[in-house]
Structures are given as C-alpha cells and as structure tokens.
Amino acid sequence: MDELKFAIIHSLEKTKGALATSVHTRDSVLDIQKPVIKDLADRLAKLVGKDGSSVYWGQFGTNRREGLFPSRVQPLITDCTEAAFIAMSKVAMEELRSKASEENFATGGHVCFFVYRIQTSNFLLVAMVKERDGMILSADLEPTEITEIDLSKLHQAARINLDRYGTFLAPTEGETISTPEASDDSTEKTYLCFINRKSQSDVAEYFVEALGCEKGIASGRTTKAVVAEIRKYVKSTPEIKEKAPTVRLAVVEYLQTQRDGAVVSLDKVVAVVRHAVGVDLEQHVNDLKTYLNSENVQIPDEFPVSATALRAYTRISGKASRWQINFENGALGECDAEIIYDAKEKSLKFTQLPPEMVAKVEETLAARAQLPPSVAEE
C-alpha cells in the first residue's frame, strides 16, 4: 500500500440465530497518520487473495437487486472527499443491516472501510472482521491495539478498483459498456473482487448481496487466460521454463476432460501443473495460484470451463510417406494466421517458422543448390 487516504470502522451487531440487527457508526474518519490505523489497513489489504480464501472477480449487479451502495461509490472515483467517503460507508452499513436481518444464521462484526492507492491504482476496500481478540477497539470504534489479524479474523471483503470502475462508467467516445451478455469471449470490466473463506460454516452471503456484487468473468475469456497465463508463468521461471510445452498440454488436456460450463478450481489446475513439472521442481509453482488470482490476471478461485474456447487447442494431425504435421486448431486460418489454408490449391502455408527451423531448411536447400543466390549469401 503506497498511500492510505481514508479509513473508518463501523460495527454490525447481530448474533447467530437472531433476526434483530443494529449498527453502531462513527461520524468522523480515523486518523490515518496513526501507525495502528495504517497497520490495520495494510494487513487487511494484503489478506485479500491469500491462500485460504476464494476470490471471485466481477462487477456490480445489473439484473437483480443492486441496492444503494454502488451509487455511493461513484463519487469516490473523481473527487474522493471525506464527506463522500463517510456517506458511502454509512449507506453500506444500512444495506448490510437490512440484508443481515433477513438471514437467521448471519453474524455481525466490525466493518472496516479504506480508500488507498497502490502504485497508480486507487481502491476501496470493505472488510468485515469478526469480533475477537485480534483487533481491540475503543468505545468510539477506533483501533487501540492489533495483536493478530489473520485470515480466520477476516469474515468477508469486497475490493473495488476505483479507476477501472470509472472507466466502466465513462467509456471513451463511440464505445459501449461491455457486459457479460455481450460476448462470451469479451473481457469484462472486472473492477471488483470479493472473497469467501473456505470451509466457513457461517459465510455471510448477505455481505456480497448487500453491496450489490456479482460474478462477471466470461468462461471463454477465463479459459483462454488460464492456459496463456500458466504458460507465461512457467516460461518466466528459469528453473522450469523448459517444462512450458508439457505444462500447457497437461492443462489443456485436463480442461478438455471437463464438460462445457463445469466449474473447476484453481487448486485443481495448480495441482495439474505441479504434476506436470514433477516432484523435484514443484516448489517453483508455489506462487502460481497467487499470480493467477492477482489484480492484473484476475482468474477467480473457481471458474466455468468453455468448450468453445478449448476448441482452439484441438490438434489437427496428418502424415504422408515422407512427412507428418501436428498443430493446434487455433493456429489455422484462411489469412493472417500462423498456418494458412488455400482452398483452391488444397495446401497449407506456414508463415511463422522458428528461426532454427528456417536455418535447417535453408541449409538443406543450399546444399542442393536449390536456394536463390541472394538468400544463400545472407
């Protein structure tokens, strides 16, 4: 976290099994110059996406109850004033109170709001922390001591990338806002993420619904990104870069065993990668899930598989008496492709031969004196 701009904490008071719900709110922001406030914000921000939580990417809902929260976030994009920040937090608390009162098994906790900057991106984080010893608050909801903040204390959280949300609300001239329905292959404006802890019996689904969040990652985009980003990660790791083709094939083959729309987890995909690199090298993929689940890559903890996207990886093979070929469906096209098919000539043209293959071909032809002099002299 490079800069903490605003911070405030409110309390949602509710016990499991009871419908009565109330809120206790502050009327002023916390002093962000105090080390305890900065420490709390930094710790909670870093917990989002840590192993042990499920991160889902998406946007604010448009086809069901959206609530009042998104409209109160919008003023923070261009002019994040103290008054706008406090107003947003209190609207969020009222939305949380309303939804929690409908859930018999929902529980309350301290709800922390932070606006902060990481590099050039601005974020709003809303995080619910259970009322336990990890964070000690005064009567007016100001942290006095932080003894422990770990994933077990983080009940739920939603993080909005304010810059991306602004782009979504104000597209450039001539463009329209992309939606999940527009195209399965489109890259949605996934400007927010929210988390659930795994194996948590009292997961507060009302938290996500109250803030109007919903999943918004297209299966086509995600399926392609998983394959591409895993290959990129492996190739960028010197110890396992030679395993990139093997890993890519293993991931594609695993995804192709799933039915269209089947939901797979990143844990399973990473397990496939570990097996592909081998037990002696598997430690080099320890950070793979964190990379895939990051703000930049945005592969959710669970995602639906797209059979349509996987068709690009279906292999076409053939052989004759003196040659054989094998390539992915996605490399083939009638123009502007790696392999071009000429329907009239019933022939294939390879347009992007690797340098080492070009050298071998030219060496062979030159030895037969079948290479034009201008090429042979190069």
C-alpha positions in Angstrom: 0.0 0.0 0.0 1.6 3.3 -1.1 -0.9 5.7 0.3 -3.8 5.4 2.7 -6.4 8.2 2.0 -9.3 7.5 4.3 -10.3 5.0 7.0 -13.3 4.4 9.1 -14.8 1.5 11.1 -18.4 0.8 11.9 -20.0 -2.2 13.8 -22.7 -4.5 12.7 -24.3 -6.1 15.8 -26.1 -9.4 15.3 -25.9 -12.8 16.8 -26.4 -16.1 15.1 -30.0 -17.4 15.3 -31.5 -13.9 15.9 -33.0 -11.6 13.3 -32.5 -8.4 15.3 -29.7 -6.4 13.7 -28.3 -3.0 14.5 -25.4 -0.8 13.6 -23.0 1.4 15.5 -21.3 4.0 13.4 -18.7 6.7 13.6 -19.3 10.3 12.4 -15.7 11.0 11.5 -12.8 9.3 9.8 -10.0 7.7 11.6 -6.6 9.4 11.9 -4.6 7.8 9.1 -1.4 9.1 10.5 -1.6 6.8 13.5 0.6 3.7 12.9 -2.1 1.3 14.2 -4.6 2.6 11.5 -2.0 2.2 8.8 -1.0 -1.2 10.0 -4.6 -2.4 10.1 -5.3 -1.2 6.6 -2.1 -2.7 5.2 -2.8 -6.1 6.8 -6.4 -6.4 5.7 -5.5 -5.3 2.1 -2.8 -8.0 1.9 -5.2 -10.7 3.1 -7.4 -10.4 0.0 -6.3 -13.2 -2.3 -4.2 -15.1 0.3 -4.4 -18.9 0.2 -7.4 -20.0 2.2 -9.8 -17.5 0.7 -11.8 -17.8 -2.5 -11.6 -14.7 -4.7 -14.3 -14.0 -7.2 -14.0 -11.3 -9.8 -17.0 -9.3 -11.1 -18.9 -6.1 -11.1 -21.9 -4.5 -9.5 -25.2 -6.3 -10.4 -27.5 -5.0 -13.1 -30.0 -7.8 -13.5 -31.2 -8.1 -9.9 -31.2 -6.1 -6.7 -28.3 -3.7 -7.0 -29.0 -1.6 -3.9 -27.8 1.9 -3.0 -24.1 1.1 -2.4 -22.8 1.3 -6.0 -24.2 4.8 -6.5 -22.4 6.0 -3.3 -19.1 4.6 -4.5 -19.2 6.6 -7.7 -18.4 10.0 -6.1 -15.2 8.5 -4.8 -13.9 8.0 -8.4 -13.2 11.6 -9.3 -13.5 13.5 -6.0 -12.9 11.3 -3.0 -13.8 13.7 -0.2 -14.1 12.9 3.4 -17.8 13.6 3.4 -18.4 11.3 0.4 -16.4 8.6 2.0 -18.3 8.7 5.3 -21.7 8.9 3.4 -20.7 5.8 1.4 -19.7 3.8 4.5 -23.0 4.6 6.3 -25.1 3.6 3.3 -23.1 0.3 3.1 -23.9 -0.3 6.8 -27.6 0.2 6.3 -27.6 -2.1 3.4 -25.7 -4.7 5.4 -28.1 -4.3 8.4 -31.1 -4.8 6.1 -29.8 -7.9 4.4 -28.4 -9.4 7.6 -31.8 -9.1 9.4 -33.2 -11.4 6.7 -30.7 -14.1 7.4 -31.2 -16.2 10.6 -27.7 -17.5 10.7 -25.8 -14.4 9.7 -23.4 -12.9 12.2 -22.1 -9.4 12.7 -18.7 -7.9 13.2 -16.6 -4.8 12.7 -16.8 -3.4 9.1 -13.6 -1.6 8.0 -13.6 0.9 5.1 -10.4 2.1 3.5 -9.6 4.1 0.4 -5.9 3.6 -0.6 -3.5 3.7 -3.5 -1.2 1.0 -4.8 1.2 2.4 -7.5 -1.2 4.3 -9.8 -4.4 2.5 -8.9 -7.0 3.6 -6.3 -9.0 1.1 -4.3 -11.9 0.9 -1.9 -11.8 -2.0 0.5 -14.7 -3.0 2.6 -13.7 -5.8 5.1 -15.7 -7.5 7.8 -13.6 -8.7 10.8 -15.0 -10.9 13.5 -15.3 -9.6 16.9 -12.4 -11.4 18.5 -9.1 -10.5 20.2 -7.2 -9.8 17.0 -8.4 -6.2 16.9 -9.2 -4.2 20.0 -11.4 -1.1 19.5 -12.3 1.8 21.8 -16.0 2.7 22.5 -16.0 5.0 19.5 -14.7 2.3 17.2 -11.1 3.4 17.0 -8.4 0.6 16.9 -6.2 0.8 20.0 -4.3 -2.4 19.5 -3.8 -5.0 16.8 -2.5 -8.2 18.3 -3.3 -10.5 15.4 -5.1 -10.1 12.0 -5.1 -13.3 10.0 -7.5 -15.0 7.6 -9.5 -16.5 10.4 -10.5 -13.0 11.5 -11.4 -11.8 8.0 -15.1 -12.7 7.6 -15.6 -11.3 4.2 -14.3 -8.5 2.0 -15.0 -6.6 -1.2 -12.4 -4.6 -3.1 -13.3 -2.1 -5.8 -10.7 -0.8 -8.2 -12.0 2.8 -8.5 -10.1 3.6 -11.7 -11.5 0.6 -13.5 -15.0 1.3 -12.2 -14.6 4.9 -13.6 -13.6 3.5 -17.0 -16.7 1.3 -16.9 -19.0 4.2 -16.1 -17.5 6.6 -18.6 -16.3 4.7 -21.7 -14.4 6.5 -24.4 -16.5 8.2 -27.1 -18.1 5.7 -29.5 -17.7 2.8 -27.2 -20.3 1.0 -25.2 -20.0 -0.6 -21.8 -19.2 -4.2 -22.1 -21.4 -6.7 -20.3 -21.2 -10.4 -19.7 -24.0 -11.0 -22.1 -22.3 -9.2 -25.0 -19.9 -11.9 -25.8 -18.6 -15.0 -24.0 -15.1 -14.1 -25.3 -15.3 -10.4 -24.2 -13.1 -9.1 -21.4 -15.5 -7.6 -18.9 -14.8 -4.6 -16.8 -14.0 -6.7 -13.8 -13.4 -3.8 -11.5 -14.2 -5.5 -8.2 -13.5 -8.7 -6.3 -15.0 -10.3 -3.2 -13.9 -13.2 -1.1 -15.3 -16.0 0.9 -13.3 -18.0 3.3 -13.2 -21.7 2.5 -14.9 -24.2 4.9 -16.6 -21.4 6.8 -19.9 -22.6 8.1 -21.4 -19.1 8.7 -20.3 -17.5 5.4 -22.2 -14.2 5.2 -23.7 -14.3 1.7 -25.7 -11.3 2.7 -22.4 -9.2 2.6 -22.0 -9.7 -1.1 -25.6 -9.2 -1.9 -25.9 -6.1 0.3 -23.1 -4.4 -1.6 -24.6 -5.4 -5.0 -21.6 -7.6 -6.1 -21.9 -10.4 -8.6 -19.6 -12.6 -10.7 -18.8 -11.2 -14.1 -16.0 -13.2 -15.7 -16.8 -14.8 -19.0 -15.9 -18.5 -19.3 -14.4 -18.1 -22.7 -12.1 -15.3 -21.6 -11.1 -17.1 -18.4 -10.4 -20.5 -20.1 -8.1 -18.9 -22.6 -6.4 -16.7 -19.9 -5.7 -19.8 -17.7 -3.8 -21.5 -20.4 -2.0 -18.4 -21.6 -1.0 -17.1 -18.1 0.2 -20.5 -16.9 2.5 -20.8 -19.9 3.7 -17.3 -19.3 4.4 -18.0 -15.6 6.3 -21.2 -16.4 8.4 -19.7 -19.2 9.3 -16.8 -16.9 10.6 -19.1 -14.2 14.2 -20.2 -15.3 14.1 -23.5 -13.3 11.0 -24.8 -15.1 10.9 -22.8 -18.4 11.7 -25.9 -20.4 8.6 -27.6 -19.0 6.3 -24.9 -20.6 5.1 -27.1 -23.5 4.5 -30.1 -21.2 2.6 -28.0 -18.7 0.5 -26.2 -21.3 -0.5 -29.6 -22.8 -1.4 -31.0 -19.4 -3.6 -28.0 -18.5 -5.4 -28.1 -21.9 -6.0 -31.9 -21.6 -7.3 -31.5 -18.1 -9.7 -28.7 -19.1 -10.9 -30.7 -22.1 -12.0 -33.6 -19.8 -14.5 -31.2 -18.2 -18.0 -30.7 -19.6 -18.9 -27.3 -21.0 -19.7 -25.0 -18.2 -18.3 -27.2 -15.5 -16.8 -25.2 -12.6 -13.1 -26.0 -11.8 -10.9 -24.7 -9.1 -7.5 -23.0 -9.3 -6.3 -25.5 -6.7 -7.0 -28.4 -9.1 -5.4 -26.6 -12.0 -2.3 -25.8 -10.0 -2.2 -29.5 -8.9 -2.1 -30.4 -12.6 0.8 -28.1 -13.2 2.7 -29.5 -10.2 2.3 -33.0 -11.6 3.5 -31.9 -15.0 6.7 -30.2 -13.7 7.5 -33.2 -11.5 8.0 -33.6 -7.7 11.6 -32.3 -7.9 10.6 -29.0 -9.4 7.1 -28.4 -8.0 8.3 -25.9 -5.4 8.7 -23.4 -8.3 5.0 -23.2 -8.8 4.2 -22.4 -5.2 3.2 -18.8 -6.2 1.3 -19.8 -9.3 -2.2 -19.5 -7.7 -1.4 -16.1 -6.2 -0.3 -14.9 -9.6 -3.4 -16.2 -11.4 -5.7 -14.8 -8.7 -4.0 -11.4 -8.7 -5.4 -8.0 -9.6 -3.6 -8.0 -13.0 -4.5 -11.5 -14.2 -7.9 -11.9 -12.5 -8.5 -15.6 -12.7 -11.1 -16.4 -10.0 -10.7 -19.1 -7.4 -13.4 -21.1 -9.3 -14.4 -20.6 -13.0 -16.6 -22.3 -15.6 -14.8 -24.1 -18.5 -15.7 -23.0 -22.0 -15.7 -25.8 -24.5 -15.8 -23.3 -27.3 -12.6 -21.6 -26.2 -10.9 -25.0 -25.8 -11.6 -25.9 -29.5 -8.7 -23.6 -30.4 -6.4 -26.1 -28.7 -7.8 -29.2 -30.5 -5.0 -30.6 -32.5 -5.0 -31.4 -36.3 -2.6 -34.0 -37.4 -1.7 -35.8 -40.6 1.1 -37.7 -42.3 2.3 -38.9 -45.7 5.1 -41.2 -46.7 7.8 -38.6 -46.1 6.3 -36.1 -43.7 3.9 -35.6 -40.8 2.4 -32.5 -39.1 0.6 -31.8 -35.9 -0.7 -28.4 -34.8 -3.5 -26.7 -32.8 -6.8 -25.8 -34.4 -6.2 -22.1 -33.3 -3.2 -21.8 -35.5 -5.2 -22.4 -38.7 -6.9 -19.8 -40.8 -7.5 -18.6 -44.3 -5.4 -15.4 -43.8 -3.4 -13.7 -41.1 -2.7 -16.9 -39.3 0.3 -19.0 -38.4 -0.8 -21.7 -40.8 -2.9 -20.6 -43.9 -5.1 -22.9 -45.8 -5.6 -22.4 -49.6 -8.9 -24.0 -50.5 -8.1 -23.9 -54.3 -4.7 -25.5 -54.0 -5.7 -27.7 -51.1 -2.4 -26.7 -49.5 -1.0 -25.3 -46.2 1.4 -22.3 -45.9 3.4 -22.0 -42.7 4.0 -18.3 -42.0 5.9 -18.1 -38.7 8.6 -20.7 -38.8 11.0 -20.8 -35.8 14.5 -19.4 -36.7 16.2 -22.7 -36.0 13.8 -24.4 -38.5 14.4 -21.7 -41.1 18.1 -22.3 -40.8 17.8 -26.0 -41.3 15.5 -25.6 -44.3 17.8 -23.1 -46.0 20.9 -25.2 -45.2 19.3 -28.2 -46.8 18.2 -26.3 -49.9 21.6 -24.6 -50.2 23.4 -28.0 -50.2 21.2 -29.0 -53.1 21.9 -25.7 -54.9 18.1 -25.0 -54.8 18.3 -21.8 -52.9 18.4 -18.4 -54.8 21.9 -16.9 -54.5 20.6 -13.8 -52.8 19.2 -15.9 -50.0 22.2 -18.2 -49.8 24.6 -15.3 -49.3 22.7 -13.9 -46.3 
